[in-house]
């Protein structure tokens, strides 16, 4: 009987991974194909296949298509996918750690902290020797980690029991405070104003392969740290005391998860600006569809988060073409109503 149950469970998860992978693949193909110039899917596959396997170029493919795919749309789609995946897995980890579907890098103030780090880097033109382009994500990650650390410390001072609601409210307070710092920096800027404003609105436009090289190592490190702690996240999602009883080093694991989430959020914010609600909506919907087991929730959030942001970027650049909307506007239009629905459902559950 137990073998039958296990088989059904594995089949269900296999279907979940298949659906999520297909969703990501379709989103990528749509993101590359659709635009001012439409590129046929078959040509996209030929171009990418020729590039990967170093085959001789097919004479039937228009060179313009090759340039559009390899130099403009493919890097943009990959970058959007990495940013969406980073924010989604970080949100899933924060929600599991704090046992609340309202927790995400945006509501905890982590995104705002990373934004302050990035804005200060651009405003003062900071460049760490021997690091170069990695200065921006490193300082964003540093400020993101400092923010989540201060939020947790401040919440402990207010409420020794560290209730989730206290942590989230503290995060929102710090997010508003850090937002005011960013506004002050913007008020002091001159020539940097356009760059900072454009960056803050959130975009993956015209970033190119260089930005993928910036985020990729941080995405791999942060995701790896969270995935190897998925069992511990399962234990801590039932409460820290219970996790300690079954042998989990709660303080150590909590610190690793917070650091990993800060790495992912800081790197994502550094390359794309502030994009809210991805870390809130995607993990919540994935949990509703496929269950709360973090061994599967985290990788599924990576796939669905990547696909979601690719589609959001597609809508942002085609909705009122040729003008591009900031991608953060699209995610907020989708995420804000979902955030409200989550709040309403939680209130109903408590009353019930």
Buried (B, 14 or more C-beta within 10 A) or exposed (E): EEEEEEEEEEEEBEEBBEBBBEBBEBBBBBBBBBBEEEBEEEBBEBBBEBBEEEEEEEEEBEEEBBEBBBEBBBBBBBBBBBBBBBBBBBBBBBBBBBEBBBBBBBBBBBBBBBBBBBBBBBBEEEEEEEEEEBBBBBBBBBBBBBBBBBBBEBBBEEEEEEBBEBBBBBBBBBBEEBBEBBEEBBEEBEEBBEEBEEBBBBBBBEBEEEBBEBBBEBBEBBBEBBBEBBEBBBBBBEEBEEBBEEEBEBEEBBEBBBBBBBBBBBBBBBBBBBBBBBBBBBBBBBBEEBBBBBEBBBBBBBBBBBBBBBBBBBBBBBEEEEEBBBBBBBBBEBBBEBBEEBEEEEEEEEEE
